[in-house]
């Protein structure tokens, strides 16, 4: 009598595979129980079982790893399969007491559970504002289980063409709320707000609707004249704009800077780089909570940047560049300085400080583009310039191995940039020649 061959599992998931990086998609476990792991574009994962109940194909959410392990998901799926084979409905108990969840209630619960993941309070308020303004009037009173693709389209279509960036973010936020509702057992089936293979087929691609314009930048040939005009202006906002320009930092990073983020004493004790007497070793460390990328960022401060800080009055306000009543400067204050500078130019009969490409007046955020263009034309390494802007460099693997932030090399680059702002360079066409070696 021959021994019956053992049944071999096909495409079975393993704990090792689950612990690795998985691209968005569906990963079947095999074994005939309909279990698979769904990985969303935002990185969230959840277990789903496809099963036939009373002759109808259904999907059952089984929770998310690592809270629900692979072994637990298999046990749940096996039990559901057995119940269905015996003529029962594994969804019946799961639905009890959960069908009454509205989209508005789902938003409240989701934001409460995810509050720690938002970069700051402003980010959380932006989430709520878009959902309250656009989604709530259409979906707010609907049960999450009843929401379909056509309902999501009723939210998105009125603003998809005119406010595409807002609409795209809104779609992702609706998808996140409904994804949570599925994993929590409040709804079943595909996510009607999903883009790939779903809304992508019904709405124009965002890239085809309207290409986002870059922030108007300052022309390199105008930099030194613009800098002279800026240094002549008085007020806290003008000093903050000077500091932002010298450091190539974002407006929000400068406006939110506190005195305890600045180290006037010097560099890390482990750093043995030799410095000339004219150089400063002061450093500004922006905490991860205030950074767009969500990681701490060190900024080398040039003597010019330190001089600005030392000249500022010390008050009870924790902010370095504070408003009159001690709070943070608003996000329009730096823009107002540049707008007044442009108005003065026009009043004097000059074109002013315009972006060379779109001919629009330069704005504070565009100064980062001006710095990036200058760094490229000066031949500074790409990675070093990108680090100065606090941009992600390379792949996750490359970043894991390259942990240096090149702060002392960046210090020399920022000193050269300060010199360029002061006019210590000659512009010839698109090539800028510095007098000294970098």
Phi, psi and omega in degrees: 000124183279148180280134180293129181297145180288140179288131183259130178287137180255131177057032180294137176285156177229160178298324180295318180294322181293331182281348181270180177281127180240132177290155178304138180153193180246135182237107183282144180268340183078190178086358175077013181253002175075021183272136172209159179258129177256127178248120182275160178302332179277003177096347180291149183230145173204151180278137177224140176242127174263125188212152177262121181239117181052042176082003181241137177286127181229162173240136181237125175282135183243012180102182184238143172284153003273358180301319174252110184286170178299317181296319180293318179299320179295320179296316179298315182295321179295319179295318178297319180298316180295319179298317180294321180295332180272007177091003180273180180236103182294345180275343187302307182293325183295329183278341185300125177076003184243347182291347184271009183280121178274164178296320179300318178292324178296321178298315180300313181294317181299311181297325178294319181284332185257007186304325182290343184273346179286144183298321181198178182295328179297318179296318179297318180294325177296318176304307183296320183298315181292319180293319180292321185286315189253321186274318186303317180300332181262315188257344190311314184269357180282147173287138184301327180294333185271350184288129180237177181304317182298329179288318178296322178297326179296334177279316190275320188302321181297336183241001187297323183274318185276328181230061190294321180297316177296317181297321180295318177293321179298317178303313180298325181287322175296318179300318181296318180295316180290329176296316177298317182299325178292311181297325181281357176089014182270347177207164178229169177093179180293157179280116183291348179262002180296143182274300185298129178066017183217263180294338178302329181277351186245340182239149177298147178297139179306323181293337180269340183284305181200120178282130180293129180278145177290154176295133180305128184253162178277133178293141181301326181290344180261354191300307186296321178294318178299319181295320178298317180295323180294316183293342178278346183275148181256164175113156182296321181295322179295320178293322178296321178293321175301311183296318179298322180292315181296328184260353184057031181270163176284154181304314182296326179293321180286316182295329180268003183293136177245159185297330182285356177273353186256132176247103180279345188286322181153194186274178177301140182299336182279350183273118184256014182298132178282138180237147177283158183302332183281349183270152176257156177246014180293147183220141175249121180250114180269122182294155184303326183299333183260001182263142179300322181279353178075024178220149182298148184224126178265135181239120177287134182257125178283166177304324179296319180293320179295321180298322177298315181295318183291336181274350182283146177287142176267123180234188177285348180291139177286344184275139178293307177256094189251161175283174184302325182267009174099348180279186180285144174299145179286164183287355180260351187294316179291323177297323180296323178298312180293325179294318179293325177295320179293318179298323178294322178296312181296320179297329179277002177087015179253161181291331180093198185259091186252149173296131183299334184266306184264357176061024177262150179301137181296150180235164183308313183295333178293342178296332177294323177293322177299315177299317182296321178294317178300313181299320180294316183287339175276351178085016176291145181305139182304312184299323181293319178293320179293324177296323179298329179271002180061038176267154174291139181244124174070193181277173177301321180294316179298320180291330179294326181269328180263093184257354180284139176260009174051040190296322181285326174292323177291330179299318178294321179296316181291331175293320177294322178296318178298320177298320179295321178299324181279001178091013180276050179199159180240123181267125178229100184067236179257009183248131180248126182248118177275148181290324182253163177286148178264000000 
